[in-house]
């Protein structure tokens, strides 16, 4: 089997395979889930109705992801669907007695993002019957989404969305493009040490002016404030805002009788 040229981006290395899908709407919804997360390689194995990729319901549920449907392929066997892949992951809520190792979407996503030599496929089964054992047993891993054990059945497109999301996050993290979970969405320029020191001096003047701080007995207030602000990763604009507040405090204090 000839593999395609190695592409380090998981967005180009990951294929979504749907086996014997019963509802065209689910195919369209999976296409939408893929496109929102940046993936485009979709293969259908023996869908259970004709014109699966052009059916009106599929197009409607794709909701703007018609290009994914247009680029998708329909094949007659799982072997054809896996051509060009060297790694396969079955997605199933049902654990099997003779299954490959069981993993989660997050764990497999990290593995696929790091393994730039992997051309992988995630395989989803029929809405009612899932994947047959013979397909699951051919795969490298079985992805089990850790859902509510009392009701663990996800719609096909929901399962695809979960896997696609985790793979997107892992791919972006591998490329250094995702901020830490605790980070905010927008980042300005980090304030310099000189700017921060000037802010502390300005703030101390303001606190003294309103008698909040005794200049002759400051104790630990300023060190504690410095420790507080040091945890925030101050940006230049934030330092300017704080100095503006200090400036206004000093102006008001100067006018006070």
TORKOL-4160 file (C-alpha; in steps of 0.2 Angstrom, whole numbers, padded with zeros to 4 digits, m for minus):
257
<pt num="1" X="0000" Y="0000" Z="0000"/>
<pt num="2" X="0007" Y="0017" Z="m0005"/>
<pt num="3" X="0006" Y="0030" Z="0008"/>
<pt num="4" X="0004" Y="0049" Z="0003"/>
<pt num="5" X="0018" Y="0061" Z="0006"/>
<pt num="6" X="0020" Y="0064" Z="0024"/>
<pt num="7" X="0011" Y="0080" Z="0030"/>
<pt num="8" X="0015" Y="0085" Z="0048"/>
<pt num="9" X="m0002" Y="0094" Z="0050"/>
<pt num="10" X="m0015" Y="0082" Z="0058"/>
<pt num="11" X="m0029" Y="0092" Z="0048"/>
<pt num="12" X="m0022" Y="0084" Z="0032"/>
<pt num="13" X="m0017" Y="0067" Z="0040"/>
<pt num="14" X="m0034" Y="0062" Z="0048"/>
<pt num="15" X="m0048" Y="0054" Z="0039"/>
<pt num="16" X="m0066" Y="0052" Z="0045"/>
<pt num="17" X="m0075" Y="0035" Z="0039"/>
<pt num="18" X="m0093" Y="0032" Z="0041"/>
<pt num="19" X="m0099" Y="0014" Z="0039"/>
<pt num="20" X="m0116" Y="0009" Z="0032"/>
<pt num="21" X="m0124" Y="0026" Z="0038"/>
<pt num="22" X="m0143" Y="0025" Z="0038"/>
<pt num="23" X="m0148" Y="0044" Z="0038"/>
<pt num="24" X="m0142" Y="0056" Z="0026"/>
<pt num="25" X="m0144" Y="0070" Z="0038"/>
<pt num="26" X="m0131" Y="0062" Z="0049"/>
<pt num="27" X="m0119" Y="0062" Z="0035"/>
<pt num="28" X="m0122" Y="0081" Z="0032"/>
<pt num="29" X="m0120" Y="0084" Z="0051"/>
<pt num="30" X="m0104" Y="0075" Z="0051"/>
<pt num="31" X="m0097" Y="0085" Z="0037"/>
<pt num="32" X="m0102" Y="0101" Z="0046"/>
<pt num="33" X="m0093" Y="0094" Z="0062"/>
<pt num="34" X="m0078" Y="0091" Z="0052"/>
<pt num="35" X="m0077" Y="0108" Z="0044"/>
<pt num="36" X="m0080" Y="0118" Z="0060"/>
<pt num="37" X="m0064" Y="0109" Z="0067"/>
<pt num="38" X="m0054" Y="0111" Z="0051"/>
<pt num="39" X="m0054" Y="0093" Z="0044"/>
<pt num="40" X="m0060" Y="0088" Z="0026"/>
<pt num="41" X="m0056" Y="0070" Z="0022"/>
<pt num="42" X="m0073" Y="0060" Z="0022"/>
<pt num="43" X="m0076" Y="0043" Z="0016"/>
<pt num="44" X="m0092" Y="0033" Z="0016"/>
<pt num="45" X="m0093" Y="0014" Z="0016"/>
<pt num="46" X="m0109" Y="0007" Z="0008"/>
<pt num="47" X="m0121" Y="0020" Z="0014"/>
<pt num="48" X="m0139" Y="0013" Z="0015"/>
<pt num="49" X="m0147" Y="0024" Z="0002"/>
<pt num="50" X="m0143" Y="0031" Z="m0015"/>
<pt num="51" X="m0135" Y="0048" Z="m0018"/>
<pt num="52" X="m0130" Y="0049" Z="0000"/>
<pt num="53" X="m0119" Y="0064" Z="m0003"/>
<pt num="54" X="m0131" Y="0074" Z="m0013"/>
<pt num="55" X="m0147" Y="0070" Z="m0004"/>
<pt num="56" X="m0157" Y="0085" Z="0001"/>
<pt num="57" X="m0156" Y="0081" Z="0020"/>
<pt num="58" X="m0137" Y="0079" Z="0019"/>
<pt num="59" X="m0135" Y="0095" Z="0011"/>
<pt num="60" X="m0147" Y="0104" Z="0023"/>
<pt num="61" X="m0138" Y="0097" Z="0038"/>
<pt num="62" X="m0121" Y="0101" Z="0031"/>
<pt num="63" X="m0126" Y="0119" Z="0033"/>
<pt num="64" X="m0112" Y="0127" Z="0023"/>
<pt num="65" X="m0100" Y="0112" Z="0023"/>
<pt num="66" X="m0106" Y="0106" Z="0006"/>
<pt num="67" X="m0088" Y="0107" Z="0000"/>
<pt num="68" X="m0084" Y="0092" Z="0012"/>
<pt num="69" X="m0098" Y="0082" Z="0004"/>
<pt num="70" X="m0092" Y="0087" Z="m0013"/>
<pt num="71" X="m0075" Y="0081" Z="m0009"/>
<pt num="72" X="m0081" Y="0065" Z="0000"/>
<pt num="73" X="m0079" Y="0047" Z="m0008"/>
<pt num="74" X="m0091" Y="0032" Z="m0007"/>
<pt num="75" X="m0082" Y="0015" Z="m0007"/>
<pt num="76" X="m0088" Y="m0003" Z="m0006"/>
<pt num="77" X="m0077" Y="m0009" Z="0008"/>
<pt num="78" X="m0067" Y="m0004" Z="0024"/>
<pt num="79" X="m0051" Y="m0009" Z="0015"/>
<pt num="80" X="m0054" Y="0003" Z="0001"/>
<pt num="81" X="m0059" Y="0017" Z="0014"/>
<pt num="82" X="m0042" Y="0014" Z="0023"/>
<pt num="83" X="m0031" Y="0015" Z="0008"/>
<pt num="84" X="m0017" Y="0027" Z="0012"/>
<pt num="85" X="m0019" Y="0025" Z="0030"/>
<pt num="86" X="m0007" Y="0017" Z="0042"/>
<pt num="87" X="m0017" Y="0019" Z="0058"/>
<pt num="88" X="m0036" Y="0016" Z="0062"/>
<pt num="89" X="m0046" Y="0020" Z="0077"/>
<pt num="90" X="m0064" Y="0013" Z="0079"/>
<pt num="91" X="m0077" Y="0024" Z="0088"/>
<pt num="92" X="m0089" Y="0014" Z="0099"/>
<pt num="93" X="m0099" Y="0016" Z="0115"/>
<pt num="94" X="m0100" Y="m0003" Z="0116"/>
<pt num="95" X="m0084" Y="m0012" Z="0123"/>
<pt num="96" X="m0080" Y="m0028" Z="0115"/>
<pt num="97" X="m0072" Y="m0044" Z="0122"/>
<pt num="98" X="m0059" Y="m0045" Z="0109"/>
<pt num="99" X="m0056" Y="m0027" Z="0105"/>
<pt num="100" X="m0040" Y="m0017" Z="0103"/>
<pt num="101" X="m0034" Y="m0006" Z="0117"/>
<pt num="102" X="m0047" Y="0006" Z="0123"/>
<pt num="103" X="m0043" Y="0025" Z="0123"/>
<pt num="104" X="m0052" Y="0041" Z="0125"/>
<pt num="105" X="m0054" Y="0055" Z="0111"/>
<pt num="106" X="m0042" Y="0066" Z="0121"/>
<pt num="107" X="m0029" Y="0053" Z="0123"/>
<pt num="108" X="m0029" Y="0047" Z="0105"/>
<pt num="109" X="m0030" Y="0065" Z="0098"/>
<pt num="110" X="m0013" Y="0069" Z="0107"/>
<pt num="111" X="m0005" Y="0053" Z="0100"/>
<pt num="112" X="m0011" Y="0057" Z="0082"/>
<pt num="113" X="m0005" Y="0075" Z="0083"/>
<pt num="114" X="0012" Y="0070" Z="0090"/>
<pt num="115" X="0014" Y="0056" Z="0078"/>
<pt num="116" X="0018" Y="0065" Z="0062"/>
<pt num="117" X="0021" Y="0049" Z="0052"/>
<pt num="118" X="0003" Y="0043" Z="0056"/>
<pt num="119" X="m0010" Y="0044" Z="0042"/>
<pt num="120" X="m0025" Y="0040" Z="0053"/>
<pt num="121" X="m0043" Y="0036" Z="0051"/>
<pt num="122" X="m0057" Y="0037" Z="0064"/>
<pt num="123" X="m0071" Y="0025" Z="0060"/>
<pt num="124" X="m0089" Y="0027" Z="0065"/>
<pt num="125" X="m0103" Y="0014" Z="0063"/>
<pt num="126" X="m0121" Y="0013" Z="0058"/>
<pt num="127" X="m0132" Y="0023" Z="0069"/>
<pt num="128" X="m0142" Y="0008" Z="0076"/>
<pt num="129" X="m0130" Y="m0006" Z="0075"/>
<pt num="130" X="m0113" Y="0002" Z="0077"/>
<pt num="131" X="m0097" Y="m0006" Z="0070"/>
<pt num="132" X="m0096" Y="m0024" Z="0067"/>
<pt num="133" X="m0083" Y="m0034" Z="0077"/>
<pt num="134" X="m0073" Y="m0038" Z="0062"/>
<pt num="135" X="m0069" Y="m0020" Z="0059"/>
<pt num="136" X="m0066" Y="m0016" Z="0077"/>
<pt num="137" X="m0054" Y="m0030" Z="0078"/>
<pt num="138" X="m0044" Y="m0024" Z="0063"/>
<pt num="139" X="m0041" Y="m0007" Z="0071"/>
<pt num="140" X="m0026" Y="m0001" Z="0082"/>
<pt num="141" X="m0037" Y="0006" Z="0096"/>
<pt num="142" X="m0055" Y="0008" Z="0101"/>
<pt num="143" X="m0061" Y="0025" Z="0105"/>
<pt num="144" X="m0074" Y="0026" Z="0119"/>
<pt num="145" X="m0081" Y="0043" Z="0124"/>
<pt num="146" X="m0083" Y="0044" Z="0143"/>
<pt num="147" X="m0101" Y="0049" Z="0143"/>
<pt num="148" X="m0114" Y="0046" Z="0157"/>
<pt num="149" X="m0114" Y="0028" Z="0160"/>
<pt num="150" X="m0133" Y="0028" Z="0163"/>
<pt num="151" X="m0135" Y="0035" Z="0145"/>
<pt num="152" X="m0120" Y="0034" Z="0135"/>
<pt num="153" X="m0128" Y="0034" Z="0117"/>
<pt num="154" X="m0122" Y="0049" Z="0107"/>
<pt num="155" X="m0129" Y="0053" Z="0090"/>
<pt num="156" X="m0117" Y="0049" Z="0076"/>
<pt num="157" X="m0113" Y="0067" Z="0072"/>
<pt num="158" X="m0111" Y="0071" Z="0090"/>
<pt num="159" X="m0098" Y="0058" Z="0092"/>
<pt num="160" X="m0089" Y="0064" Z="0077"/>
<pt num="161" X="m0089" Y="0082" Z="0084"/>
<pt num="162" X="m0081" Y="0076" Z="0100"/>
<pt num="163" X="m0067" Y="0067" Z="0091"/>
<pt num="164" X="m0065" Y="0081" Z="0079"/>
<pt num="165" X="m0064" Y="0094" Z="0093"/>
<pt num="166" X="m0051" Y="0085" Z="0103"/>
<pt num="167" X="m0041" Y="0082" Z="0087"/>
<pt num="168" X="m0041" Y="0100" Z="0083"/>
<pt num="169" X="m0036" Y="0106" Z="0100"/>
<pt num="170" X="m0022" Y="0093" Z="0100"/>
<pt num="171" X="m0016" Y="0098" Z="0083"/>
<pt num="172" X="m0015" Y="0117" Z="0088"/>
<pt num="173" X="m0006" Y="0113" Z="0104"/>
<pt num="174" X="0007" Y="0103" Z="0094"/>
<pt num="175" X="0009" Y="0118" Z="0083"/>
<pt num="176" X="0010" Y="0130" Z="0098"/>
<pt num="177" X="m0005" Y="0139" Z="0093"/>
<pt num="178" X="m0017" Y="0136" Z="0108"/>
<pt num="179" X="m0015" Y="0147" Z="0124"/>
<pt num="180" X="m0015" Y="0138" Z="0140"/>
<pt num="181" X="m0032" Y="0134" Z="0147"/>
<pt num="182" X="m0031" Y="0148" Z="0160"/>
<pt num="183" X="m0026" Y="0161" Z="0147"/>
<pt num="184" X="m0038" Y="0174" Z="0140"/>
<pt num="185" X="m0043" Y="0176" Z="0122"/>
<pt num="186" X="m0034" Y="0192" Z="0118"/>
<pt num="187" X="m0016" Y="0196" Z="0122"/>
<pt num="188" X="m0008" Y="0213" Z="0122"/>
<pt num="189" X="0010" Y="0217" Z="0123"/>
<pt num="190" X="0018" Y="0212" Z="0140"/>
<pt num="191" X="0023" Y="0226" Z="0151"/>
<pt num="192" X="0042" Y="0229" Z="0154"/>
<pt num="193" X="0049" Y="0228" Z="0171"/>
<pt num="194" X="0052" Y="0247" Z="0170"/>
<pt num="195" X="0034" Y="0250" Z="0166"/>
<pt num="196" X="0028" Y="0239" Z="0181"/>
<pt num="197" X="0040" Y="0247" Z="0193"/>
<pt num="198" X="0034" Y="0264" Z="0188"/>
<pt num="199" X="0016" Y="0259" Z="0191"/>
<pt num="200" X="0020" Y="0252" Z="0208"/>
<pt num="201" X="0028" Y="0269" Z="0213"/>
<pt num="202" X="0014" Y="0279" Z="0206"/>
<pt num="203" X="0001" Y="0267" Z="0215"/>
<pt num="204" X="0010" Y="0269" Z="0231"/>
<pt num="205" X="0010" Y="0288" Z="0229"/>
<pt num="206" X="m0009" Y="0287" Z="0227"/>
<pt num="207" X="m0012" Y="0276" Z="0242"/>
<pt num="208" X="m0002" Y="0287" Z="0253"/>
<pt num="209" X="m0012" Y="0302" Z="0246"/>
<pt num="210" X="m0028" Y="0295" Z="0252"/>
<pt num="211" X="m0021" Y="0289" Z="0268"/>
<pt num="212" X="m0023" Y="0271" Z="0264"/>
<pt num="213" X="m0005" Y="0268" Z="0266"/>
<pt num="214" X="0006" Y="0276" Z="0279"/>
<pt num="215" X="0022" Y="0280" Z="0270"/>
<pt num="216" X="0032" Y="0279" Z="0287"/>
<pt num="217" X="0025" Y="0262" Z="0291"/>
<pt num="218" X="0021" Y="0253" Z="0275"/>
<pt num="219" X="0023" Y="0236" Z="0282"/>
<pt num="220" X="0019" Y="0222" Z="0269"/>
<pt num="221" X="0005" Y="0231" Z="0259"/>
<pt num="222" X="0016" Y="0235" Z="0243"/>
<pt num="223" X="0025" Y="0218" Z="0243"/>
<pt num="224" X="0008" Y="0210" Z="0244"/>
<pt num="225" X="0001" Y="0221" Z="0230"/>
<pt num="226" X="0017" Y="0217" Z="0219"/>
<pt num="227" X="0014" Y="0198" Z="0222"/>
<pt num="228" X="m0004" Y="0200" Z="0217"/>
<pt num="229" X="0000" Y="0209" Z="0201"/>
<pt num="230" X="0015" Y="0197" Z="0197"/>
<pt num="231" X="0002" Y="0183" Z="0195"/>
<pt num="232" X="m0008" Y="0192" Z="0182"/>
<pt num="233" X="0005" Y="0194" Z="0168"/>
<pt num="234" X="0002" Y="0213" Z="0166"/>
<pt num="235" X="0001" Y="0220" Z="0149"/>
<pt num="236" X="0006" Y="0238" Z="0144"/>
<pt num="237" X="m0012" Y="0244" Z="0142"/>
<pt num="238" X="m0016" Y="0237" Z="0159"/>
<pt num="239" X="m0001" Y="0246" Z="0167"/>
<pt num="240" X="m0007" Y="0262" Z="0159"/>
<pt num="241" X="m0025" Y="0260" Z="0166"/>
<pt num="242" X="m0018" Y="0257" Z="0183"/>
<pt num="243" X="m0007" Y="0272" Z="0182"/>
<pt num="244" X="m0022" Y="0282" Z="0175"/>
<pt num="245" X="m0032" Y="0277" Z="0191"/>
<pt num="246" X="m0017" Y="0282" Z="0202"/>
<pt num="247" X="m0016" Y="0299" Z="0193"/>
<pt num="248" X="m0034" Y="0303" Z="0195"/>
<pt num="249" X="m0033" Y="0298" Z="0214"/>
<pt num="250" X="m0019" Y="0310" Z="0216"/>
<pt num="251" X="m0028" Y="0324" Z="0207"/>
<pt num="252" X="m0044" Y="0322" Z="0218"/>
<pt num="253" X="m0033" Y="0321" Z="0234"/>
<pt num="254" X="m0024" Y="0337" Z="0229"/>
<pt num="255" X="m0041" Y="0346" Z="0227"/>
<pt num="256" X="m0048" Y="0339" Z="0243"/>
<pt num="257" X="m0049" Y="0352" Z="0258"/>
